[in-house]
Amino acid sequence: MTTNANANVRVVTIIDLWNIFVHRLWVMILAAIVAAGGLFIINRMTFVPAYSSTATLYILRQNEAASTGNSDSDFSLALKVVSDCDYLLKSHSVLDKVIQELNLETDYETLSKCVSTSNPENTRILEVTVESDSPENAKRVVDAICEIGQEQITEAMGFQQVNLYEYGTLNGKPCNTTRMMTYLLVGMIAAVLVYSIYLIIYLLDDRIRTEEDMERYLGLSVLGDIPNADEKKNRKYGYYKAYGAYEQGKTKKKRRAK
């Protein structure tokens, strides 16, 4: 008897993958619902609303503050000034003064974590955002930071370089709510994880079920097939008794016994 070197290699086809998906689709859907629902319940139980307000600073060109001849160098210098302003707005000289003027019950480290800045690409605009426990307080703090920061930046650079273009916005919608896309992503991850588990179980299952499996693993040819006397039904993941035939058989046996 010749042996095949690839006899123990398990071949998984697209049909096998599809059958696993179809048979376990309800489990995947249930896992997705449980995962998304669990995340929703946890968020509702632990949710603390936070509100944000954003103000806009406009960085002047060098030739607008102190005239020069090269506009390209002025624009490059303005972009560098944006980085300087970002640092100065979060400095102790600005935030400590904001805490003192607004009588905030916080310290520099806590307030610094609530302040963030962003610079839209290829612009001389600096957006300053502050998060707080109320929209009114967020607007009040960001306005104070920009006003005091504008004075400190002007004093540090020696000339007017920054303009407060737009005061902070007032938005009553929390900024830390979980988006619907997050729930969908969590549900998809749970479904994929469940599918992966069933796929691993299928790959590790080395039981012989079909004639092809017998020829592949044992190297034996099937000469004949004996019909199932107890009306078993051959399915994808093994041999299971057909529920209807099984119940009919039990009924017949009971009648004979009587």
LUMFITOR-884141 format. One line per field, with one value per residue (C-alpha): residue number from 1; residue in three letters; chain; x, y, z. Coordinates in steps of 0.001 Angstrom, whole numbers, plus 500000, padded with zeros to 6 digits. Each point is the difference from the previous one (the first is absolute). Layout:
// residues N
resi <- [NUM  ...]
resn <- [ALA  ...]
chain <- [A  ...]
c1 <- [X  ...]
c2 <- [Y  ...]
c3 <- [Z  ...]
This chain:
// residues 258
resi <- [1  2  3  4  5  6  7  8  9  10  11  12  13  14  15  16  17  18  19  20  21  22  23  24  25  26  27  28  29  30  31  32  33  34  35  36  37  38  39  40  41  42  43  44  45  46  47  48  49  50  51  52  53  54  55  56  57  58  59  60  61  62  63  64  65  66  67  68  69  70  71  72  73  74  75  76  77  78  79  80  81  82  83  84  85  86  87  88  89  90  91  92  93  94  95  96  97  98  99  100  101  102  103  104  105  106  107  108  109  110  111  112  113  114  115  116  117  118  119  120  121  122  123  124  125  126  127  128  129  130  131  132  133  134  135  136  137  138  139  140  141  142  143  144  145  146  147  148  149  150  151  152  153  154  155  156  157  158  159  160  161  162  163  164  165  166  167  168  169  170  171  172  173  174  175  176  177  178  179  180  181  182  183  184  185  186  187  188  189  190  191  192  193  194  195  196  197  198  199  200  201  202  203  204  205  206  207  208  209  210  211  212  213  214  215  216  217  218  219  220  221  222  223  224  225  226  227  228  229  230  231  232  233  234  235  236  237  238  239  240  241  242  243  244  245  246  247  248  249  250  251  252  253  254  255  256  257  258]
resn <- [MET  THR  THR  ASN  ALA  ASN  ALA  ASN  VAL  ARG  VAL  VAL  THR  ILE  ILE  ASP  LEU  TRP  ASN  ILE  PHE  VAL  HIS  ARG  LEU  TRP  VAL  MET  ILE  LEU  ALA  ALA  ILE  VAL  ALA  ALA  GLY  GLY  LEU  PHE  ILE  ILE  ASN  ARG  MET  THR  PHE  VAL  PRO  ALA  TYR  SER  SER  THR  ALA  THR  LEU  TYR  ILE  LEU  ARG  GLN  ASN  GLU  ALA  ALA  SER  THR  GLY  ASN  SER  ASP  SER  ASP  PHE  SER  LEU  ALA  LEU  LYS  VAL  VAL  SER  ASP  CYS  ASP  TYR  LEU  LEU  LYS  SER  HIS  SER  VAL  LEU  ASP  LYS  VAL  ILE  GLN  GLU  LEU  ASN  LEU  GLU  THR  ASP  TYR  GLU  THR  LEU  SER  LYS  CYS  VAL  SER  THR  SER  ASN  PRO  GLU  ASN  THR  ARG  ILE  LEU  GLU  VAL  THR  VAL  GLU  SER  ASP  SER  PRO  GLU  ASN  ALA  LYS  ARG  VAL  VAL  ASP  ALA  ILE  CYS  GLU  ILE  GLY  GLN  GLU  GLN  ILE  THR  GLU  ALA  MET  GLY  PHE  GLN  GLN  VAL  ASN  LEU  TYR  GLU  TYR  GLY  THR  LEU  ASN  GLY  LYS  PRO  CYS  ASN  THR  THR  ARG  MET  MET  THR  TYR  LEU  LEU  VAL  GLY  MET  ILE  ALA  ALA  VAL  LEU  VAL  TYR  SER  ILE  TYR  LEU  ILE  ILE  TYR  LEU  LEU  ASP  ASP  ARG  ILE  ARG  THR  GLU  GLU  ASP  MET  GLU  ARG  TYR  LEU  GLY  LEU  SER  VAL  LEU  GLY  ASP  ILE  PRO  ASN  ALA  ASP  GLU  LYS  LYS  ASN  ARG  LYS  TYR  GLY  TYR  TYR  LYS  ALA  TYR  GLY  ALA  TYR  GLU  GLN  GLY  LYS  THR  LYS  LYS  LYS  ARG  ARG  ALA  LYS]
chain <- [A  A  A  A  A  A  A  A  A  A  A  A  A  A  A  A  A  A  A  A  A  A  A  A  A  A  A  A  A  A  A  A  A  A  A  A  A  A  A  A  A  A  A  A  A  A  A  A  A  A  A  A  A  A  A  A  A  A  A  A  A  A  A  A  A  A  A  A  A  A  A  A  A  A  A  A  A  A  A  A  A  A  A  A  A  A  A  A  A  A  A  A  A  A  A  A  A  A  A  A  A  A  A  A  A  A  A  A  A  A  A  A  A  A  A  A  A  A  A  A  A  A  A  A  A  A  A  A  A  A  A  A  A  A  A  A  A  A  A  A  A  A  A  A  A  A  A  A  A  A  A  A  A  A  A  A  A  A  A  A  A  A  A  A  A  A  A  A  A  A  A  A  A  A  A  A  A  A  A  A  A  A  A  A  A  A  A  A  A  A  A  A  A  A  A  A  A  A  A  A  A  A  A  A  A  A  A  A  A  A  A  A  A  A  A  A  A  A  A  A  A  A  A  A  A  A  A  A  A  A  A  A  A  A  A  A  A  A  A  A  A  A  A  A  A  A  A  A  A  A  A  A  A  A  A  A  A  A]
c1 <- [500000  501451  499953  499229  502209  497122  497445  499808  499672  496575  498594  497520  497945  497864  496928  501207  500474  496584  498306  501561  498769  496455  499670  501388  498508  497470  502759  501989  496971  499273  503627  499929  496783  501332  503317  498412  497283  502560  502039  496841  499043  503526  500087  496639  501052  503382  499312  501071  499115  502733  499543  502437  500355  502324  501435  502047  503234  501303  503773  501075  502633  503301  499473  496665  501633  503404  500284  502444  500413  499747  496450  501168  502327  497209  497661  502665  500679  496278  499792  502896  498172  497035  502184  501277  496436  499032  502722  499340  496244  500675  502747  499794  499946  496684  498183  500929  498639  496793  499524  500541  497670  497155  500447  500099  500185  502701  503763  502294  500446  496256  499185  502856  498545  496662  501589  500768  500996  499857  501365  498177  502516  501605  498195  500962  497054  500335  496908  499951  497616  499162  497996  497994  497046  497670  499822  499919  503135  501805  499251  501013  503347  500915  499179  502199  502858  499904  499739  502757  502043  499758  501462  502760  500940  500121  502188  502307  500460  500259  497285  496405  500042  496766  496362  497042  497882  497091  498959  499079  496939  497121  498894  497608  500721  502584  503227  500794  496936  500633  499167  497817  502965  501796  497164  499972  503755  499794  497205  501990  503069  497907  498485  503406  501384  497161  500499  503730  499309  497713  502518  502757  497730  499296  503691  500912  497240  501731  497100  499350  496562  499947  501361  502478  501344  500518  501902  502084  500975  499950  500833  497082  497448  496327  498484  496444  497715  497614  496772  499209  497578  498935  499360  502927  500597  503525  500733  503015  501298  499388  497136  496848  496634  497265  497631  496810  501144  501371  496687  498093  502273  499371  496233  500101  502001  497489  497111  501740  500680  496300]
c2 <- [500000  503322  502911  503519  502705  502461  497590  501831  503425  501474  501788  502767  501286  503103  497764  498797  503573  500971  497016  500943  503563  498920  497443  502358  503255  500171  499608  502795  502296  499218  500709  503320  501050  499007  501814  503210  499886  499425  502980  502135  499007  500627  503420  500931  498908  501731  502926  503437  502695  502377  503099  501785  503506  501073  503452  501059  501972  501503  500271  503139  499985  501580  502729  500826  500578  501229  500313  497797  499176  496211  498621  496364  500575  501922  497023  497584  502275  500155  496190  499957  502612  497586  497485  502730  501076  496406  499792  503424  499433  496967  501663  500802  503734  499609  497183  501142  503443  498479  497975  503102  502300  497491  498597  496451  497160  498154  499956  500529  496300  499306  503058  499281  496556  501634  502343  498823  501825  499183  501670  499309  499046  502855  502684  502634  499125  498532  498400  499850  497540  499636  497168  500557  498657  502675  501779  503434  499318  498602  503190  502222  498239  499868  503688  500891  497840  501663  503534  499555  497903  502714  502533  497648  499070  503680  500801  497034  500707  503758  500840  499218  496563  498268  501080  498430  499318  498144  499517  496618  498154  499023  496433  498214  496553  497892  499436  496598  498031  496640  500013  497409  498939  498924  497644  498569  499471  498200  497786  499133  499119  497711  498277  499484  498624  497465  498964  499572  497737  497746  499966  498867  497272  498847  499926  498035  497459  496996  497542  497963  500783  499417  497533  502624  500326  496237  499886  503054  499069  496176  499347  497565  499826  499681  496905  500441  502075  498467  501986  501502  497631  502513  502761  502173  503090  500805  503688  502230  499754  496291  497518  501165  498281  501670  501278  498985  496475  499510  500952  497739  497085  500553  500075  496706  498320  501139  498618  496645  499866  500481]
c3 <- [500000  498978  502367  499002  501506  499869  501447  503324  498419  500682  496982  500815  497116  499631  500283  503412  501176  498686  501695  503337  499519  499135  502806  502651  498746  502821  502581  498357  499956  503653  500967  498133  501754  503425  499477  498692  502664  502738  498847  499917  503567  501318  498348  501492  503469  499967  497666  501237  497437  498872  497884  497730  498644  497184  499339  496968  499888  496766  499556  498111  497291  500865  497402  501601  503368  498848  496218  498111  496332  499610  500385  499982  502923  501744  499667  501246  502932  500768  500112  502471  502068  500181  501825  502314  500781  500722  502618  501517  500366  502223  502019  503712  499290  498125  501798  503510  499202  498604  503196  502099  498052  499670  503539  498654  502524  498110  499550  497034  499151  499934  497907  497604  499236  499115  497431  496483  496816  496307  496901  496704  497332  498063  501991  502531  502216  503474  501520  503786  501672  503688  501584  503173  501964  498588  496623  501638  502021  496942  498037  502905  500418  496304  499563  502970  498706  496580  501391  502562  497563  497358  502428  501143  496425  498965  502984  499365  496262  500283  497435  499133  498418  501058  499652  501776  496930  501595  503619  501409  498804  502300  499359  502338  498520  501886  498069  501504  498894  498377  496307  498319  497889  503176  500929  496475  500124  503355  498673  496883  502067  502216  496948  498376  503258  500270  496371  500607  502980  497970  497162  502354  501386  496447  499093  503133  499430  498374  500062  496852  498618  496250  497476  498847  503548  500210  496740  500938  503563  499904  496365  499717  497220  500887  498365  501257  502162  502557  500317  503392  501666  502654  497409  501022  497962  498803  500611  499692  503545  500635  500168  501739  500326  498045  502652  498231  499106  503495  501615  497592  500915  503693  499395  498071  502764  502604  497920  499630  503715  500709]
